[in-house]
Amino acid sequence: MAIATAQNQISSNIFKTWLIMLLFALFVVGVVYIFARGLGYDPGSSLSLMGMALIFAGVMNIGAYYFSDSMVLGISGARKIELKDNRELYHLVENLCIASGLPTPSIYTIEDSAPNAFATGRDPAHSVICFTTGILDKLNKQELEGVIGHELSHIRNRDTLLMSVVSILVGLVALLADWFLRMQWYRGGRRDSEDRGGNGVFLMIALIASLLAPLIATLIQLAISRRREFLADASSALLTRNPEQLAQALLKISADKEPLEAANRATAHLYITNPLKGSEVVSGFANLFNTHPPVEKRVAALQAMQA
């Protein structure tokens, strides 16, 4: 029953993630088209600009694909460890990799007493799992196994690549919105009578979109990030056959109020729980701005798998 429930959760989360991604892609294309029409371009030229914007995003994605992991590790002050440095940790990771059919990732640690962990890397063959020394000291073997299963699930599900793509798209929307507003400022909002007659509606829509689009794009990014956390939780439960051990690990990590000094807002979404303690917002609409789902909801979903 627990395995079937976990598989159902995985299927549901995958479907919801790709539905959001499809809507996000349509949103980005729509924003580019509206900005182009608002600047007075005809429909054909607007479509050409859409293509150029997507090519630009693709080039940026290539850079993120190859270099994002080394950048994150450098920012975090992570240090690579070998088998001789921590045999028990290495064997835990190797055993779960064998069970999941994944190559063993490189293992890094961050010297920080705040318990947390994250995974990065462009694909399973170039993957990394990073643990703080705090999580290694404060979790028992079973709880740590649940955390490792969660991070291996991110690697197997290509979540770091997906979130890199999403981050680039969010940045592209923000860049386009800023560019459009600057163009309007330089031109003083002046248009000839033909432009006003043909594109006045698009100009008004584009002005509104330039203000709202970056916020909407960020909310979509956070929604995808939260959905991938649920997916990794369910995948970990399926891999370890023990959802309770991850639930207990999440409760321990969230109960520790020490912020992780190596983390920042650009990297916070990578960690298993929000490393910026005290920055979470709760209840209703405000929860849309969190990088992670509430721990209570994640624990409840894991506990439901044991029924």
N, C-alpha and C positions, 0 to 999 in steps of 0.2 A: 504493500500500500504506500509506504514512504517513497519507494523508488518511482512508482507511477505518478504520485503527486509531484515529485521533483521534476520528472520529465514533462508533465503538463505545464508546470511553471516555466520551465525552460522554453518550451514551444510558444507559450503566451508572450514571454518577454522578448523573444526573437521577433515575433510578428509585430509587436507594438513598437519595437525599436525601428524596424525597417519601414513601418508606416510613417513614423515621425520623420525619418530620414527622407522619404519620398516627399512628404509635405514641405520639408525644409528646402529641398532642391527646387521645388516649384516656387517656394517663397523667394529664394535668391534670384531665380530667373525673372520672376515677376517684378521684383524691386529694380533690377537692372533695366528692364523694359520701361517701367514707369519713369525712372530718372531720365532715360534717353528721350522719351516723348516729352517730358517736362522741359527739357533743354531745346526742344524744337525739332528734333530729328524725325524724319518720316518713318513709317512702320518698317520698311526694308532696312534702313540704316540702324534702327533700334535693334533689329534682330542681329545685325552684324556686331554691334557693341556687346550684345549678350554673349555671342560666341567668343569675342575677345576677352571678356571678363572671366568666362569659364576657363579659357586657356591660361590666363594669368593665375587663376586659382590652382590649376593643375601644376604649373611650374612651382608655385609655392608649396604644394603638397609633396612634390618630389624632394625638396629640401627638408621638409618636416619628416618625410619617410626615412631618410638616411641619417639625419643628425639630431633628431629630437631626443633620443635616448641619452646620448652623450652629454647634451646640454642639461637635461634634467639631473643626471648624476653629478655633473659638475656644480650646478647650482646648489644641490643638496649636500655637498661635501661628503659624498658616499665613497667608501673604500672597498675594493674587491678583496674577498677572503678566499682562501684555499681550503682543501680538505683538512689539512693539519691544524687549521685555526679553530675549527668547530666541527668535529666529526659527527656529533649527534644531529646538528642542523643539516649538514650535507646529506646524511643518510635519510632523514625525513623527506627532504626535497627529492632525492633520487628515487626513493620508493614510490612516492606519489607520481613521479614522472613515468615510471615504469607502468603503473596502473592506468595512467591516462594516455600512454603512447606518445608522450612528448619527449623531446631531447632535454637533458638537464640544463637549465639556464645558468648563467653566471650569477653568483650570489654576492651581494654587497651589503655592507652595514653602515649605519649612521650613528656616530657617537652622540646619543641623546637619550635621556632617561624617559622621555615621553613614549609610550607604546604605540607603534604604528608600523605599517608596511605598505609597499606598493610594487607594482610590476611595470616594466616598460620594455621597449624593443619593437622593431618593425615586423618581426615574424618569429615563430617558435624557434627557429635556428639561430636567431640573434636576440634572444630575450634575456631579461635580467629580473631577478627578484631582489628587492632591497628591504632589509629589516632594520629598525632602530635597535640599539642595545637594550632599550627599555622593554620592548616587546619580548625579547629573548629572555629577559630576567623575570618578567611578571606573569607570563603565561606558562601553564604546564604543557607537557608534551602533546596531549590530546587537543588542547585548545590551539596550540601552535600549528598542529596538523590541519585543523580547520581553516586557519588563516592561509597556510600554504596552498591548500586546495582552492581557496577563493582566488588567490593571485595567479595560480596556474590556469584557472578558468578564464581569467582576463586574457592571458597569453593565447590560449587555445581559441578563444572567441574573437581574437584580433581587436580587442577593445582599444588598445593604445593607438593602433593605426586608425581606427574609426574616429576616436576622439581628436586625433591630429587633423584629420580631414575636416571634422566639424569646426574645430578651432580656426582653421584657415578660412572656412566659409563665413564664420562670424566676423573675423577680422576683415574680410572682403566687404561685407555689408557695411561695417563701420567706416571703412575707407571710402566706399562709394558715397555714403551719406555725407561724409565730411567734404568730399570733392564736389558734390552737387551744391551744398550750401555755399562753398567758397566761390563756385562759378556764379551763383546768383548774386553774391556780394560784389564781385568784381564787375559784373555787368550792370549792377545797380537795379536789377529787376526790370530793366527796360527791354521791351520787345516791340517790334513793328506791328502794325495792325494785322498783318497776315498771321503772325505767330499768335497774337492774342486771340484771334478768331478761331484758329485751328487747334491750339494746344492749351488754351486757358484752363480747361478742366484738368488736363494732365499735369499742368504746372501746380495747381492747387493740391492735387493728390500727391504729387512728388514732394512738395514742401512738407506735407503731413507725414509722408513715409520717411523722409530724411530724419525726422525727429523720433519716430516710433520704431523704425526698422531695426536699429542696433539693439534696442531693448528687447524687441520680440525675438531677434536672433539669439540673444544671450539666454532668454528663457527657454528657447528650444534646445540650446546646447545643454543647459542644466537638466532639462527633462530627459534627454538622451543619457546623460551621465548617471542620473538616478536610476533609470531603467536598467542600465548595464550592471549596476551594483546588485539589484535584485537577481539578475540573470547569473552573475558570478556566485552569489550566495546559493542559489538553487543548484548550480553546477557543482559547487564544492560539496554540498550535501549528497549529491548523487555519486561523486567520486569517493568520498570517505565513508559513505553509508552511515553517517552519524551527524545529522544536522544540529544536534544539541551542543556538540563541542564548538562549533562556529558561533552558535547563539551565545554561549557562555563567554567566548572570546570577545565578541562584540560588546557585551555588557561590561566586561572588565575594562576594555579600551575606552569606552565612552565614559565610564565612571572616573577615569583618571583625568583630572582637570588641568594637567600640565600641558601647555601648548608646545608644539614641536617647532623649535627655533629655525630649523633648516627649511621649513615649508613656507610658501607664500601663496598668494591668490592664484598665480599662474600654474602652480603645481598641486594645489590642494585637492583637485578632483581625482588625482591619481591614487591617493591613499585609501586604505580600506575604510577608514572613518575620517571625518573632517579633522585635520590636524590643527586648525586654527580655533582652538577652544574659545568659547564665548562669542563666536561670530555667527553661530547658527540662529536662524529665525524660525519661529514656530507658529503653528496654527494658520489654517485657511490660506488666503492668497499669499501671505508672507513666505510660506513654505516653498513657493515656486522659485525663490532665490537661493535655495540651499544646493550645494554641490552633491550632497548625499541624501538618501531617504532617511527619515527619522529612525534611529536605532530600534525604537519600540516596534515599528512596522516591520523592520527586517527580522527581528527576533520572532515576532508573531508569525510571519510567513515561514520561518524555519521550523518553528514548533508545530505548525499545521502539517508539516510533512511527516511528523511522527505519528499522526493520528491513524 
